[in-house]
């Protein structure tokens, strides 16, 4: 019996990594821009940024990503009052399929965010160049790294790009909104308004916002506000804002800096029992049960990977 080899096509191949960064910036940070002859993507892990990409202006919120093609000028600045956590990865690829990402930005789902976490995790174990230092021209390797860690970075990057291509090829459109296209009532105008309101909510996460206070801040009607949120998220603005508060509460519980009473006060819940009731309704667990589950997972991870760095709190994994 004569066996015949089947050579499988590799659609996206990463030839080399230029930089992998995880930045934590203050709320007033401005990057004045650059261009270079390789690909780069910028993922917003926390906060909001206004990005210049060629001739376009793009507003990105937490969970959004933008790709910069080779030789495209790009710059960004903070678009809110909260600090910024950003992932920036630059790489070289000559695969024709990579052109899909030119002029693209979109929101990542949990699967895609997990892949970015894997890239960052592996990079921390592989590179001795600090990941938070900007303007690095070459990342340096550690003398001792886990087996095949360099290859895993390439594989995770390729898997991430392939996953993005599959998920976003049908419906993805560039979120860039040239100013001349911002006409009242257009789809792009509504999307811009939604992003601005979400950024406003993030800034006022500790306050007790109301529908009327948001309408007053943006000079819009209550019907317009509800239409924008139901079109984009399938829920009302206050329901969405309350979900943001619970996400923030989970983050604070994971950080372990505040107790439950302090978190309830910080996020302007009327009382600890009310906070606990809202938290359990949203998550299915009380704050204490959630804190215990997070501690249990952290302990399990430490036991299963004792050789890994313990300072990985520099980046935020997808919401638990």
Buried (B, 14 or more C-beta within 10 A) or exposed (E): EEEEEEEEEEBBBBEEBBBBBBBBBEBEBEBEEEBBEBBBBBBBBBBBBBBBBBEBBBBBBBBBBBBBBBEBEBBBBBBBBBBBBBBBBBBBBEBEBBEBBBBBBBBBBEEBBBBBBBBBBBBBBBBEBEBEEEEBEEBEEEEEBBEEBBEBBBBBBBBBBBBBBEBBEEEBEBBBBEEEEEEEEEEBBBBBBBBBBBBBBBBBBEEEBEBEEBBEEBEBEEEBBBEBBEEBBEEBBBEBBBEBBBBBBBBBBBEEEBBBEEBBBBBBBEEBEEBBEBBBEBBEBBBEEBBEBBEEEEEEEEEEEEEBEEEBEBBBBBEE
